[in-house]
Amino acid sequence: MIDVTHYSQTFGKRTVLTDVQFSIGRGEIVGLIGPSGSGKTTLIKSLIGLQQPTTGTITVLGTRQPSLAQAEKIGYMAQSDALYEDLTARGNLKYFGKLYGLKKARLRARIETVLEFVDLKKDADRPIHQFSGGMKRRLSLAIALIHEPSLLLLDEPTVGIDPALKKTFWHEFEQLRQSGVTVLVTTHVMDEAERCDRLLLIQHGRLIEAGTPDDLIQRFGSIDEAFIQKERV
């Protein structure tokens, strides 16, 4: 699903990512774990084709990035909600669904499915400016899912939401994984990291470790401790 080889990213004289390499297969939840400013969002943007790698290659669903060839198979949820505040939840879903080429009966069916999935059916016809922050995050996830992507890229999807909603989101991610969707999620929250199948630890723009949560905990004592020990090396 994803293959990253010797990937580095610079902006002017500033190097953000250096020689990153990893692969992700179908039906995995993989956590990209690291502190703020470590390069997680830059990596996600390269995976969805928003920027040209400075060096190295990024291949997503068999297509070298940047490219729009696989856009209809990729769902993306950014850190910040990008919603039309004057539209209703249903109106936002209709708009974004049409951008992905959904039409008529299929569009209507997908709207109802994702509204149910994120528990927004009863609020579907309210304008977004009346929504709480958590409701907006749920709608952003629904938009990322509207076109039934096989790959879901989530950039800190639970930031700023309450623990109950966070638990709901992770239940939904696990449902998606069971249906064969591959999920790459960035976070700096360790309890979320432990719910992933595999972890990619990134620090100062470098991939410093990779493995299952249990493997990393066994080797370092905790996921946090992995960052501390690697920092000392």
C-alpha positions in Angstrom: 0.0 0.0 0.0 2.9 2.4 0.9 6.6 2.1 0.0 8.9 4.9 1.1 12.6 4.6 0.0 15.4 6.9 1.0 13.0 9.8 1.3 14.3 13.3 2.4 12.5 16.6 2.4 14.0 20.0 2.5 12.5 23.5 2.3 15.2 26.0 1.3 18.0 25.4 3.7 15.8 23.6 6.3 15.9 19.8 6.3 12.6 18.4 7.7 13.0 14.7 6.9 16.2 12.7 6.3 16.5 9.2 4.6 13.1 7.8 5.8 12.3 4.2 4.7 9.3 2.0 5.5 6.6 -0.1 3.9 2.9 -0.6 4.9 0.7 -3.5 3.8 -3.0 -3.9 3.4 -5.3 -4.0 6.4 -2.8 -2.5 9.0 -3.2 0.3 11.5 0.2 1.9 11.6 1.1 4.7 14.0 3.5 7.4 13.0 4.6 8.5 16.4 6.7 11.5 17.4 6.7 14.9 19.1 5.4 18.1 17.5 7.8 19.3 14.8 9.3 15.9 14.1 8.1 15.8 10.5 4.9 13.7 10.7 2.7 16.2 8.9 5.3 16.8 6.2 5.5 13.0 5.6 1.7 12.7 5.3 1.6 15.6 2.8 4.1 13.8 0.6 2.2 10.5 0.9 -1.0 12.2 -0.5 1.0 13.9 -3.2 0.9 17.5 -2.1 4.7 18.0 -2.5 7.6 16.6 -4.5 10.1 14.6 -2.5 13.5 16.3 -2.4 15.3 13.0 -2.7 14.1 9.4 -2.7 10.8 7.9 -3.8 7.3 7.5 -2.4 5.0 4.9 -3.9 1.4 4.8 -2.8 -1.0 2.1 -4.1 1.5 1.3 -6.9 1.8 4.9 -8.1 4.9 7.1 -7.5 4.0 10.4 -5.8 3.2 13.1 -6.4 0.3 12.0 -8.5 -3.5 12.3 -8.5 -3.9 8.9 -10.1 -4.9 7.2 -6.8 -6.7 10.1 -5.2 -10.1 8.3 -5.3 -8.6 5.5 -3.2 -7.1 7.7 -0.5 -8.9 9.3 2.4 -7.2 12.2 4.2 -8.1 13.8 7.5 -6.0 16.8 8.3 -5.1 18.2 11.7 -7.4 21.2 11.1 -11.0 20.8 10.0 -11.6 22.1 6.4 -15.4 22.4 6.4 -17.9 24.8 4.9 -19.4 26.4 8.0 -22.6 27.7 6.3 -23.5 24.2 4.9 -25.1 21.4 6.9 -23.2 18.2 7.6 -25.2 16.6 4.8 -24.3 19.5 2.5 -20.6 19.1 3.2 -20.7 15.4 2.5 -22.6 16.0 -0.7 -20.1 18.6 -1.9 -17.0 16.5 -1.1 -18.7 13.3 -2.4 -19.2 15.0 -5.8 -15.6 16.0 -5.8 -14.7 12.3 -5.6 -17.1 11.5 -8.5 -19.9 10.1 -6.5 -23.3 10.5 -8.1 -27.0 10.1 -7.4 -28.0 6.9 -5.6 -24.4 6.0 -4.7 -23.8 9.4 -3.3 -27.0 9.4 -1.2 -26.2 5.9 0.1 -22.7 6.8 1.1 -23.8 10.0 2.9 -26.2 8.0 5.0 -23.6 5.3 5.7 -20.9 7.6 6.9 -23.3 9.7 8.9 -24.3 6.5 10.7 -20.7 5.5 11.1 -19.7 8.7 12.9 -23.1 9.0 14.7 -24.2 12.3 13.2 -27.5 11.3 11.6 -29.6 13.3 14.0 -27.5 16.4 13.4 -27.1 15.9 9.6 -29.2 19.0 8.7 -27.7 21.4 11.1 -25.3 24.1 9.8 -21.7 23.4 10.7 -21.2 26.7 12.6 -23.5 25.2 15.3 -21.3 22.1 15.7 -18.9 21.5 18.6 -15.3 20.8 18.0 -15.8 17.1 18.5 -18.7 17.0 16.0 -16.6 18.8 13.4 -13.9 16.1 13.9 -16.4 13.4 13.4 -17.7 15.1 10.2 -14.1 15.4 8.9 -13.7 11.7 9.4 -16.9 11.1 7.5 -15.7 13.2 4.6 -12.4 11.2 4.5 -14.5 8.0 4.3 -17.2 9.2 1.8 -15.6 7.6 -1.3 -14.7 4.3 0.4 -11.0 4.7 0.3 -8.7 1.6 0.7 -6.0 3.8 2.3 -6.8 6.3 5.1 -4.2 8.9 6.2 -5.1 10.5 9.5 -3.0 13.4 10.8 -3.6 13.6 14.6 -7.3 12.9 14.2 -8.1 12.9 18.0 -6.3 16.2 18.9 -8.5 18.4 21.1 -11.3 15.9 21.6 -12.6 14.3 24.8 -11.6 10.8 25.9 -15.1 9.3 25.1 -15.0 10.5 21.5 -11.3 9.4 21.2 -12.4 5.9 22.3 -15.2 6.0 19.6 -12.8 7.0 16.9 -10.4 4.1 17.7 -13.3 1.7 17.6 -14.1 3.0 14.2 -10.5 2.7 13.0 -10.5 -0.9 14.1 -13.7 -1.6 12.2 -12.1 -0.1 9.1 -9.0 -2.3 9.5 -11.2 -5.4 9.8 -12.8 -4.5 6.5 -9.4 -4.3 4.8 -8.7 -0.6 4.9 -5.1 0.4 5.7 -4.8 3.2 8.2 -1.8 5.4 8.9 -2.4 7.6 11.9 0.0 10.3 13.3 -0.1 10.9 17.0 2.1 11.8 20.0 -0.3 10.2 22.5 1.1 6.9 23.9 -2.1 5.2 24.7 -3.2 5.6 21.1 0.2 4.2 20.0 -0.4 1.0 21.8 -3.6 0.4 19.8 -1.7 0.2 16.5 -0.5 -2.9 14.8 2.9 -1.4 14.2 4.7 1.8 15.1 7.1 4.1 13.2 8.9 6.3 15.6 10.1 9.6 14.2 12.3 12.2 15.9 14.2 15.2 14.5 13.1 14.2 11.0 14.5 10.7 11.2 12.8 7.3 11.5 14.6 6.1 14.7 12.7 2.8 15.4 9.9 0.6 14.1 8.1 -2.4 15.4 4.9 -3.6 17.2 4.0 -1.8 20.4 4.7 -5.0 22.4 8.1 -5.3 20.8 9.1 -1.8 21.5 7.9 -1.9 25.1 9.8 -5.2 25.6 13.0 -3.7 24.2 12.9 -0.2 25.8 10.5 -0.5 28.7 8.0 1.9 27.2 7.4 3.7 23.9 8.4 7.0 25.6 11.6 5.4 26.8 12.5 4.4 23.2 12.6 8.1 22.3 14.7 8.9 25.3 17.2 6.1 24.7 17.6 6.9 21.0 18.2 10.6 21.9 21.1 9.6 24.0 22.8 7.6 21.2 
